[in-house]
Amino acid sequence: MLEAWYVDHLDEPVTVTTPAELDAVLDAITAADTRQVVQLIPDGDLTKPDLTVGLYRDRGTLRYADHIDAYYSTGGTFALPDGWDELMYYLDTGEQFYPANAEIPAPEVRAAAHHFLTHQQLPGNLTWVTESGDIHRSPAS
């Protein structure tokens, strides 16, 4: 079970237990047509690793935090919007910053979110960069 915190659900999270429920949450943040994120917290337990999923049109970002380090999706080739020097997504109106090349194709973002729903661990088959700049390749799942 995941708690999903996102725009319009910052006071009371949505409980996600099935792939269809997760897709409904991901569709809701995509429908905002701004760079929005949803924070997915296993069992509502803030001591467990969490996944923050950002989606915007055909692209998105990922941030996995395990209380030792934070890992960001990397390797994307989408250009930053004009005038931006770093990538910014929002949790409602709160700014969330990401490395410039953190945006990857939306299907990869969605697949990672579904992996997290099932396994509650760092999603596989992606390249990640830590806050300190270390590159990490997660194993296939």
Residue pairs with C-beta under 8 A, 6 or more apart in sequence:
1 15
1 16
1 17
1 42
1 43
1 44
2 15
2 16
2 17
2 22
2 40
2 41
2 42
2 43
2 116
2 117
2 120
3 13
3 14
3 15
3 16
3 40
3 41
3 43
3 44
4 13
4 14
4 15
4 16
4 22
4 25
4 38
4 39
4 40
5 13
5 38
5 39
5 41
5 91
6 14
6 25
6 28
6 29
6 36
6 37
6 38
6 39
6 91
6 92
7 28
7 29
7 32
7 36
7 90
7 91
7 92
8 28
8 92
10 91
10 92
13 41
13 44
14 21
14 25
15 21
16 22
16 25
16 40
16 117
19 114
19 117
22 113
22 114
22 117
23 110
25 38
26 38
26 53
26 55
26 110
26 113
29 36
29 37
29 38
29 53
29 54
29 55
30 36
30 55
30 56
30 57
30 106
33 56
33 57
34 56
34 90
35 54
35 56
35 88
35 89
35 90
36 54
36 55
36 56
36 89
36 90
36 91
36 92
37 52
37 53
37 54
37 55
37 61
37 89
37 90
37 91
37 96
38 52
38 53
39 50
39 51
39 52
39 91
40 50
40 51
40 52
40 53
40 113
40 116
40 117
41 48
41 50
42 48
42 49
42 50
42 120
47 67
48 120
49 64
49 65
49 66
49 67
49 120
49 121
49 122
50 64
50 65
51 62
51 63
51 64
51 112
51 113
51 116
51 123
52 61
52 62
52 63
52 64
52 65
52 96
53 60
53 61
53 62
53 109
53 112
53 113
54 60
54 61
54 62
54 63
54 89
54 96
54 98
54 109
55 106
55 109
55 110
56 89
56 103
57 106
58 105
58 106
59 76
59 78
59 103
59 104
59 105
59 106
59 109
60 73
60 103
60 104
60 105
60 106
60 108
60 109
60 110
61 72
61 73
61 87
61 89
61 98
61 102
61 103
61 104
61 109
62 71
62 72
62 73
62 102
62 104
62 109
62 112
62 113
62 123
62 126
62 128
63 70
63 71
63 72
63 73
63 96
63 98
64 70
64 71
64 116
64 122
64 123
64 128
65 71
66 122
69 130
69 131
69 132
70 130
70 131
71 122
71 128
71 129
71 130
71 136
72 98
72 99
72 102
72 128
72 129
72 130
72 131
73 102
73 103
73 104
73 108
73 109
73 112
73 126
73 127
73 128
74 99
74 101
74 102
74 104
74 127
74 128
74 129
74 135
75 101
75 104
75 127
76 101
76 102
76 103
76 104
76 105
77 101
78 103
80 86
80 87
80 100
85 100
86 97
86 98
86 99
86 100
87 97
87 98
87 99
87 100
87 102
87 103
88 95
88 96
88 97
88 98
89 95
89 96
89 98
90 96
99 129
104 126
108 126
111 123
112 123
112 126
113 123
115 121
115 123
115 124
115 141
116 123
119 141
122 128
122 138
123 138
123 141
124 138
124 139
124 140
124 141
125 138
125 140
125 141
126 137
126 138
127 135
127 136
127 137
127 138
128 135
128 136
128 137
128 138
129 135
129 136
130 136
